[in-house]
Amino acid sequence: MTDRDWQRAVLHDLGGLESGLVAPSPRPAALPAAPQVESPWTAALAASQPPVPHPAPAVPQPPVPAPAPHPAPASPRVPAPAPHPTPDPRPREPSENTPAQESAPRRTPGPRRPVGPSSAAGELEWVGAQLGAPVPSCRRIAVTSVRGGAGKSTVAALVAGIIRRHRADRVVAVDADPGLGSLPLRAGATSPSSLRHLAAARPRSWEETAAHLGRTDEGLYVLPAAPGGAVAGTLDHALFQQGVGNLSRYFSTAVIDCGAGLSDDLQRGILAEAHAQVFVTPGTVDGALSARAAVNWLAQNTGLLPRTVIALVAHAPNPGTDVKRAVQMLSAGGLPVVYIPFDRHLAAGVSITPERVGAAAHTAAARMTAAAFARALAVR
C-alpha cells in the first residue's frame, strides 16, 4: 500500500474527504461523533479504572471514632462508695431516737467551765495553774482601799497566803501602812525588824535579808512597817522602794498592803510600780459608790485600771439586796468584781487559819487571787 492509499484509508475511517489531502485551516471543523468501537483492550482498561463521579455538594461527615485501645489487664475491683442520699426537704417528726431539734453545721466545742459537782474542783485546778506559773521577775500586787475598815489587810493576808500555798518559791507580804497596820497580825507572823530597818541595813545576802523578816507556819514571809505593832511614823516612797528593792531578788511575789487612800505620794508611787491591784471595798451600795469614784480616779491618773480586780467584802451575815446592787454598779464598767461572802473566822479579826475559813469565802478569795496574779503575769 502506498502512503496515499494509507492516508485515504485513515481519512475514510475518520469520516474525511474521499480524495485529496486535508486542506490546512487555522481551526479544524468539528467532526461528527463517530460510533464508539470497544475493543477487548479498552473494555479491560475501563474495568480496571474506577468510575469518575460527578461533583456533588459537600456533606459534613461525622468524625471517625478512634480505634479503641487494647483493654488493660484486669485489676481487682474496688467497690465504689455509696452515693449520699438526697436530703428530704420536708420536715420530719421527731422520733424516740432522733433529737427534736438538730443544729446545722456542728462546731468544735471550745473550753467549757465545769458545772455541777465538779465545778469547784475545776475552778481550783484553774487557780492552781494560774498561781503556779513561772514569773520573769518579782511580781508586785498592791492591795488598796479608799477608807479604813474595808477589810484591806484581811484581803492582803488571804492573797499572800493563797499564792504561797500554790508556789514552791518565796512569797512575801509587805505592810506599807504608815499607821497601825494589821497585816502581821492577820498573817500570823511577828518580826523584831521592820521595813524601815531593812531599808537602812542594805543587806548583801539572803541570810542578812531574812534576819529582818517574820515567817508564818506555812512559809509565808512577812515584813512589818514598824516593829512590834508600833506606829511606823513617816514612811515615804523612797524609803519603801529601798526596802522592797532589797527583796525583789529573792522573792517571786510581793503582796503589798497599802494604807487607806490613793492620792498621797506613797500610794501613787506604789501603784506606779505595781503589776496588779486588788481594790477592796465594803459590799454595800455606799461602798460601791466609793469604789466607782476611785475607779474613775484610777482611769485618769494611773495606767493600772486594766490590771485591777475589785473585791467586795461582806461585813454582815445577811447583806440583803445591797450586794446585788453593788455588784451591778461596779460590773457596768467592765472590771472583774469578786464578792467575798461573810465569814465568821475572817470577821473575828484574829490570825487567819486557812482550815477555818468557810468554803464559799475561800473559793471567792482564790478566784480573786488568781485573777490578780494572771494580770500581774501579763506585764513584762
C-alpha positions in Angstrom: 0.0 0.0 0.0 1.4 3.4 -0.9 1.4 6.3 1.5 -1.5 7.9 -0.3 -3.6 4.8 -0.1 -2.9 4.6 3.7 -3.9 8.2 4.2 -7.1 7.7 2.3 -8.0 4.7 4.5 -7.4 6.7 7.7 -9.5 9.6 6.4 -12.2 7.2 5.4 -12.2 5.8 8.9 -12.4 9.3 10.4 -15.2 10.4 8.1 -12.9 12.7 6.0 -12.9 13.5 2.2 -12.9 10.8 -0.4 -9.9 12.2 -2.3 -7.1 14.7 -1.8 -5.4 15.6 1.3 -7.0 17.6 4.1 -6.6 21.2 3.4 -4.9 23.1 6.3 -7.1 25.5 8.2 -6.5 27.7 11.3 -9.1 25.7 13.2 -10.3 22.3 12.3 -14.0 21.9 11.8 -16.0 20.0 14.3 -16.3 16.4 13.4 -19.4 14.4 13.9 -19.2 11.9 16.8 -18.1 8.6 15.5 -19.6 5.4 16.7 -17.5 4.0 19.6 -16.0 0.7 18.8 -15.0 -1.0 22.1 -12.0 -3.3 21.7 -11.2 -6.1 24.2 -8.2 -4.0 25.5 -10.4 -0.9 26.0 -13.0 -2.9 27.9 -10.3 -4.4 30.2 -8.9 -0.9 30.9 -12.3 0.6 31.7 -13.0 -2.3 34.1 -9.7 -1.7 35.9 -10.3 2.1 36.5 -12.9 3.3 39.0 -15.7 5.5 37.5 -15.3 9.3 38.0 -18.3 10.5 39.8 -19.9 13.9 39.0 -19.1 16.5 41.7 -21.8 16.7 44.4 -22.3 19.2 47.2 -20.1 18.6 50.3 -21.9 16.9 53.1 -20.3 17.1 56.6 -19.3 13.7 57.6 -19.4 12.5 61.3 -15.9 12.1 62.9 -14.5 8.7 62.5 -14.1 7.2 66.0 -10.6 6.4 67.1 -9.8 2.8 67.4 -10.5 1.5 70.9 -7.3 0.9 72.9 -6.4 -2.5 73.9 -8.0 -3.3 77.2 -5.7 -3.0 80.2 -5.0 -6.1 82.3 -7.8 -6.7 84.8 -7.3 -5.4 88.3 -9.2 -6.1 91.5 -12.3 -4.1 91.6 -12.8 -1.7 94.5 -16.5 -1.1 95.4 -17.5 2.5 94.7 -18.7 4.5 97.8 -22.4 4.6 98.1 -23.9 7.9 97.0 -25.2 10.2 99.7 -28.9 10.2 99.8 -30.6 13.4 98.8 -32.0 15.1 101.9 -35.7 15.2 102.1 -36.7 18.9 102.3 -39.9 18.1 104.1 -39.9 18.4 107.9 -39.8 15.2 109.7 -41.4 14.3 113.0 -39.0 13.6 115.9 -38.9 10.0 117.0 -37.6 8.4 120.1 -34.1 8.1 118.6 -34.0 11.5 116.9 -33.5 14.8 118.7 -36.4 17.2 118.5 -34.1 19.9 117.2 -31.0 19.3 115.1 -28.3 22.0 114.8 -27.0 23.0 111.4 -23.2 22.6 111.0 -21.5 21.3 114.1 -18.9 23.5 115.7 -15.9 22.3 117.5 -16.7 22.7 121.2 -14.5 25.2 123.0 -13.3 25.1 126.5 -16.3 24.9 128.9 -16.4 25.8 132.6 -17.3 22.7 134.6 -20.8 22.7 136.0 -22.4 20.6 138.8 -20.5 18.8 141.5 -17.2 19.1 139.5 -17.3 22.9 139.2 -15.4 23.6 142.5 -12.7 21.1 141.6 -12.3 22.5 138.1 -12.1 26.1 139.4 -9.4 25.1 142.0 -7.5 23.4 139.2 -7.6 26.6 137.2 -6.5 28.6 140.2 -3.5 26.3 140.8 -2.5 26.6 137.1 -2.5 30.4 137.3 -0.7 30.8 140.6 1.9 28.2 139.9 3.1 29.8 136.6 6.7 30.9 136.4 7.4 34.6 136.7 10.0 36.7 134.8 10.7 38.8 137.9 9.2 39.6 141.3 5.5 40.4 140.8 4.1 43.2 143.0 0.4 43.1 143.8 -0.9 46.2 145.6 -4.0 45.8 147.9 -5.7 49.2 148.3 -8.9 50.8 149.5 -10.4 54.3 149.8 -11.1 54.1 153.5 -10.0 52.2 156.6 -12.1 49.2 157.9 -12.9 47.9 154.4 -11.1 44.6 155.0 -7.9 45.5 153.1 -5.4 43.8 155.5 -7.6 40.7 155.6 -7.7 40.5 151.9 -3.9 41.1 151.6 -3.2 38.3 154.1 -5.6 36.0 152.1 -4.0 36.8 148.8 -0.4 36.3 150.1 -1.3 33.0 151.8 -3.1 31.6 148.8 -0.2 32.4 146.5 2.3 30.9 148.9 0.3 27.6 149.1 0.5 27.2 145.3 4.2 28.1 144.8 7.4 26.4 145.7 9.4 29.6 145.7 9.4 32.5 148.2 6.4 34.9 148.7 6.4 37.9 151.0 3.7 40.1 152.4 4.8 43.7 153.0 3.0 46.1 155.3 3.2 49.6 153.8 0.6 51.2 156.0 2.3 54.1 158.0 -0.4 53.9 160.6 -1.3 50.9 162.8 -1.0 48.3 160.1 -2.6 44.9 161.0 -1.1 42.7 158.3 1.4 40.9 160.5 -1.4 40.1 162.9 -3.8 38.8 160.2 -1.0 36.8 158.6 0.1 35.3 161.9 3.8 36.3 162.0 5.9 38.6 164.2 9.3 40.2 163.4 11.7 42.1 165.5 12.6 44.3 162.5 10.6 46.4 160.0 10.6 47.9 156.5 12.5 50.9 157.8 15.2 48.8 159.4 15.6 46.7 156.2 16.0 49.9 154.1 18.7 51.2 156.4 20.6 47.9 156.7 21.2 47.4 153.0 21.7 43.7 153.3 24.0 41.9 150.8 22.9 38.3 151.1 19.8 36.3 151.7 20.8 35.5 155.3 21.1 39.2 156.1 17.8 39.9 154.5 16.0 37.0 156.2 17.0 38.4 159.6 14.5 41.3 159.1 11.6 39.1 158.1 8.9 37.2 160.0 7.6 33.9 158.8 4.3 32.0 159.2 3.9 28.3 159.8 3.1 27.9 156.1 6.3 29.5 155.0 5.0 33.0 154.1 7.5 35.8 154.8 6.1 39.0 156.4 7.7 42.4 156.6 6.0 44.8 159.0 6.0 48.6 158.6 7.2 49.0 162.2 8.4 46.5 164.8 6.1 45.1 167.4 3.0 46.8 166.0 4.2 50.3 166.7 3.3 53.2 164.5 5.6 53.4 161.5 5.6 57.1 161.5 6.9 58.8 158.4 7.1 56.4 155.5 7.8 57.9 152.1 8.2 56.2 148.7 12.0 56.4 148.7 12.2 54.5 151.9 9.7 52.0 150.7 11.5 51.5 147.4 14.8 51.0 149.2 13.4 48.3 151.4 11.3 46.4 148.8 14.1 46.7 146.3 16.3 44.6 148.6 13.6 41.8 148.5 13.0 41.6 144.7 16.0 39.4 144.0 14.9 36.7 146.5 11.1 36.6 146.0 8.7 35.7 143.2 5.8 37.7 144.6 5.4 40.6 146.9 1.8 41.4 148.2 1.8 45.0 149.4 -0.8 46.1 152.0 -1.2 49.8 151.3 -2.5 52.5 153.6 -6.0 53.9 153.2 -6.5 56.3 150.2 -4.9 56.5 146.8 -3.7 60.1 146.2 -0.8 60.6 148.5 2.8 60.3 147.3 3.4 56.9 148.9 0.3 55.3 147.4 0.9 56.8 144.0 4.5 55.6 143.9 3.4 52.1 144.9 0.7 52.0 142.3 3.1 53.2 139.6 5.4 50.3 140.2 2.7 47.6 140.8 2.0 44.8 138.3 -1.6 44.4 139.5 -4.1 45.8 142.1 -6.8 44.4 144.3 -9.1 47.2 145.3 -11.1 46.4 148.4 -14.5 48.0 149.2 -17.3 47.0 151.6 -20.1 45.0 150.0 -22.7 47.8 150.3 -24.2 50.4 148.0 -22.2 53.1 149.7 -19.0 51.1 149.3 -19.8 50.6 145.6 -20.3 54.3 145.1 -16.9 55.0 146.7 -15.3 52.3 144.6 -16.8 53.7 141.4 -15.3 57.2 142.3 -12.0 55.5 142.9 -12.1 53.7 139.6 -12.7 57.0 137.8 -9.7 58.5 139.5 -7.5 55.5 138.6 -8.6 55.8 135.0 -7.5 59.4 134.9 -4.3 59.3 137.0 -2.8 55.8 136.6 -2.4 53.1 134.0 -3.3 50.4 136.5 -7.0 50.2 135.9 -6.9 47.3 133.2 -4.9 45.2 135.8 -7.3 45.9 138.7 -9.6 43.4 140.4 -12.4 44.7 142.7 -13.1 42.8 145.9 -16.5 43.3 147.6 -16.2 42.2 151.2 -19.4 41.4 153.2 -19.2 42.6 156.8 -22.6 41.2 157.8 -24.2 37.8 157.6 -27.3 39.0 155.6 -26.3 41.9 153.3 -29.7 41.7 151.5 -30.1 43.3 148.2 -27.2 45.7 148.7 -24.6 43.3 147.4 -26.5 42.7 144.1 -26.9 46.4 143.5 -23.2 47.0 144.4 -22.1 44.2 142.0 -24.2 45.6 139.2 -22.9 49.2 139.8 -19.2 48.1 139.6 -19.6 45.5 136.9 -21.0 48.0 134.5 -17.5 49.4 133.9 -16.2 46.0 132.7 -13.8 45.4 135.7 -13.8 41.9 137.3 -15.7 42.1 140.6 -15.4 39.2 143.1 -17.8 39.1 146.1 -16.3 37.6 149.3 -19.2 36.5 151.4 -19.3 36.9 155.2 -17.2 34.5 157.1 -17.1 34.3 160.9 -13.5 33.4 161.1 -12.4 36.3 158.9 -14.7 38.7 160.8 -13.1 37.8 164.1 -10.0 39.9 163.4 -7.5 37.2 164.6 -4.7 35.4 162.7 -6.2 33.7 159.7 -6.1 29.9 159.8 -6.9 28.6 156.3 -8.6 25.5 157.6 -11.2 27.6 159.5 -12.2 29.8 156.5 -15.5 28.7 155.0 -15.6 27.1 151.6 -17.5 29.9 150.0 -15.2 32.7 151.2 -12.1 30.6 150.4 -13.3 29.8 146.9 -14.0 33.5 146.2 -10.7 34.6 147.6 -8.9 32.0 145.5 -10.7 33.2 142.3 -9.8 36.8 143.2 -6.2 36.0 143.8 -5.8 34.0 140.5 -7.4 36.9 138.6 -5.0 39.4 140.1 -2.0 37.2 139.6 -2.8 36.5 136.0 -2.9 40.2 135.3 0.4 40.7 137.1 1.9 38.0 134.9 0.8 39.8 131.7 3.2 42.7 132.5 6.7 42.3 131.1 
